[in-house]
Amino acid sequence: MNKGQDQIAELACLSRATVKSLEAGKNWEESHQTLLSFYESAGVEFTGWGDPVTGKYFGVGVRWNSSRLPDDESTL
């Protein structure tokens, strides 16, 4: 998305500390869902599957969801 944590936090209505913690792997269910929804609405698709209980994930990655890309990617 070519944005820093400060920008992502502002756009997702979260604090920078929360975004930083989530990106570091800490799981706060409500904030995690907020950040996930933000990225998905921006056209990011998460791939793979996993088990949050065991912390094991397989084939995890991200890509642009071509069917949901905004008309102007500079707004991301």
C-alpha positions as CSV (number, residue, x, y, z in Angstrom):
1,M,0.0,0.0,0.0
2,N,3.1,2.2,0.2
3,K,1.9,3.7,3.6
4,G,3.6,3.8,7.0
5,Q,2.1,2.6,10.2
6,D,1.1,6.2,11.1
7,Q,-1.0,6.5,8.0
8,I,-2.5,3.0,8.2
9,A,-3.4,3.7,11.9
10,E,-5.1,6.9,11.0
11,L,-7.0,5.5,8.0
12,A,-8.1,2.4,10.0
13,C,-9.0,4.5,13.1
14,L,-6.6,2.7,15.3
15,S,-3.6,3.9,17.3
16,R,-0.1,3.4,15.8
17,A,0.8,1.3,18.8
18,T,-2.1,-1.0,18.1
19,V,-1.1,-1.4,14.4
20,K,2.5,-2.0,15.4
21,S,1.5,-4.7,17.9
22,L,-0.9,-6.4,15.5
23,E,1.8,-6.4,12.8
24,A,4.2,-7.9,15.3
25,G,1.8,-10.8,15.9
26,K,-0.2,-9.8,19.0
27,N,-3.8,-10.7,18.6
28,W,-6.5,-8.4,20.0
29,E,-9.7,-9.7,18.4
30,E,-11.6,-6.5,17.8
31,S,-8.6,-4.5,16.7
32,H,-7.4,-7.4,14.5
33,Q,-10.7,-7.5,12.8
34,T,-10.7,-3.8,12.3
35,L,-7.3,-3.8,10.6
36,L,-8.2,-6.9,8.5
37,S,-11.4,-5.2,7.3
38,F,-9.4,-2.0,6.5
39,Y,-6.9,-3.9,4.3
40,E,-9.6,-6.0,2.6
41,S,-11.6,-2.9,1.8
42,A,-8.4,-1.4,0.3
43,G,-8.2,-4.3,-2.1
44,V,-5.7,-6.5,-0.2
45,E,-6.5,-10.3,-0.3
46,F,-5.0,-12.6,2.3
47,T,-4.1,-16.1,1.1
48,G,-3.4,-19.3,3.0
49,W,-4.9,-20.8,6.0
50,G,-4.0,-21.5,9.6
51,D,-5.0,-22.2,13.2
52,P,-4.7,-19.1,15.5
53,V,-4.8,-21.4,18.6
54,T,-1.6,-23.2,17.7
55,G,-0.1,-20.3,15.7
56,K,0.6,-22.5,12.7
57,Y,-0.1,-20.9,9.3
58,F,0.5,-22.3,5.8
59,G,0.8,-20.6,2.5
60,V,0.3,-17.3,4.0
61,G,0.7,-14.2,1.8
62,V,-1.1,-11.2,0.4
63,R,-1.9,-10.0,-3.0
64,W,-4.0,-7.3,-4.7
65,N,-7.5,-8.6,-5.2
66,S,-8.0,-7.6,-8.9
67,S,-11.7,-7.7,-8.6
68,R,-11.7,-5.1,-5.8
69,L,-8.9,-2.8,-6.8
70,P,-10.0,0.9,-6.5
71,D,-10.1,3.0,-9.6
72,D,-7.3,5.1,-8.3
73,E,-4.6,3.1,-6.5
74,S,-3.0,6.4,-5.2
75,T,-5.8,6.7,-2.7
76,L,-4.6,3.6,-0.8
